[in-house]
Amino acid sequence: MKNTHWSKPTRNIFKAIQQLRAAIAAGYRAKLIRARNEDCWHPIRNKKADTDFRNYEFQIGLTKSYQGIIDDPDMSDFEKHLSTNYITRYGTPEAVEHYYSTGELTADNDKGIGRSHLVHIQDYIDYLKDSRSGHQWVNHFSRQYNPANAYTGEVHWFDFYRYKHGSPYAVKKFRTKLWVVQLHP
């Protein structure tokens, strides 16, 4: 692999020349070459369009208002959807697979210990209504995850998620080679 860590590949020759000038001004021996995007150290990447909630996992829980999540510029629309419509539960691997394939919650999905998984909040509220010990939480979750609550600014504990299969970004493939600065020893 060529030493192309100085710059990102680009189609724009003028931007590439500017990057070359910056490398030379920094005291490096450098030249401008054409290379495939995937052969560069810092290739151009695109975010994968994966909208399957099963491919995400719990990252952190924070106190935030419903409207605060909707207005957050650092989150994608799908990440906002996950935080405002799903909750993290812990259960046995068999119960997780059962829920992911059928959408039916059991007591094993809500053990409080085991494998972390996402559960749609309406499924969880329905499960709590049917269980004997869950009635005190039904009103709380119904109020917290209600979109009409966005205007009140109430702060609640929400779960935030990350893509669990490595990076959510994939190297973009181009039909032609791109301009990139190559450094020499």
N, C-alpha and C positions, 0 to 999 in steps of 0.2 A: 504494500500500500504506500502510496506517495504521501509525503509530509504536507498535507493540505489543511493543517489545523489553524492557519492564520485567518482564513475567511470562509464564509459559506459560499457554495456555488451559486452562480447567477447567470441569467440569460443576457443581462444588460452589460455590454462591453464597457460602457463608461463607468459604471459602478465597479466593475472588475479592475479597470485601470486605476481608479481611486484607491482601491484596496491594495493594489500592487505598490503604488506610491507610498502608502502608509507603512507597508512592510519594509520597503527600502529606507524610508526615513527613520524607522526604528532600528536600523543597523543590520538587517537581515539580508542575506543573498537570496533573492527571490526572482521568480519568473511567472508569467501568466501562461497557463496551459488550459487545454480543453480536456475534460474528464467526465465520465459518467457520474451521475449524482450518487449512486450507491457505492462508488469507490472512494468517496471523500470522507474525511474524518467527521465533519459536521454536515451531513446531507440535509436537504430540504425535506421536511416531514409534514404530513397531513394528519389531522386527527381522524381516527376511525369513527365511522358512524354506527357504533354499536349501541342499540337501544334495548337490549335485553337485560332486565334488572338482575337476572341470575349471574351475570358476569361482573357484578360489582360487590364490594365488601365494605364493612364498616371501617371508617377511618377515624372519626372523632365525633364526640357529642359536644355541642355548644348551646348556650342559652342565646336565643335570638327570637325576634318576632317573625311572624309569618311574612309580613310585608318586607322585613329586612332580607329575608331569603330571596324573595321575588325581585328585589331591587339590586341584589349583589351583582356587580359587573364582572367579577372574577369566576363566576359559575356559569356553565353552559345551561341551556334550557332543560336538557335531560337531567343534569345534576340537581337543578331546582325541583324538577318533577319528583325525583327520588326522595329528596329531603322533605318535601311537603306531602308525600303520599305513601311513604314506607317507613317502617320502624324495624329496628334490629331486635331479633330474638335469638335465643340460644337453645339448641335441642340436639337430639340424637341424629346421626347421619341418615338413618332410615326415615325418620320423620321429615327431615329436610327434603330428601328425594321424593317422598310422598307428596309433600306440599307443592314442590316445584312441578311435579307431573300432573297432579289432580286439582290443586288449589284448595285442598281441604286441610284445615288445621286440626291437630290433635294435642293432647296434653303433653306429648313428647316434644312438641315444637316450642314449648314455653317452660323448659326445665330450669332456665337461669344458668345453666352450665352445659358445655358441649360445643357444638359447631355453630358459629355465627351465621345467620342468614337473614335475608330481607323478607318481610311480611307486609303485604298491602294493609294499610291501616283499617280499611273497611272490613277486611276479612278478620282482622284481629278484634275489632269492636264487636262483630257478630259472634266471634268465639267467646269473648268475655261475657256477652249477654247470656249465652247458653251455659256458662260455667257458674258454679255456686259462689266462688270466692272473688269473681271479677267484677261484680256490679259496681263497686265503689270507683273503679277506673273508667267505666264507660262514659260518664259525663265529662271527665277530664280529657280523655282522648278525643271525644266528639267535639269538644270546644276548641282544643288545641289545633286540630287538623282541619277545621272548618274554614273555607276560603272567605267567608263573611267576616271572620275574625281578623282579617288582614288590616282592616281599617281602624281597629281598636289599638293596635300596637302592643298588645299583651306579649310579654316575653315568656317563652317556654323552652324546654329542653328538646332540641331537634338533633337527629342523627345525620351525619354527612358521610358520603361514600366515595370510594376510589375504585378505579378499574383494577381488577385482580389478576388479569392475565398479562403481567408485564406492563409495558408502556402502552398507553392508548394511542400512540402515534406510530404511523407506518411511513417508511421511506417512500417518497414519491418517485415514480418512474417517469423518465422523459424519453422521447424518441431520439433526441439529439444530445450531444455532449454539451456541458455547460462550462462557463469560464470560472476558474478558481486559481488562487495564488498558491504556488508550490514553493516551499522553503528548501534551501540547500544547506548542508552542513558547513 
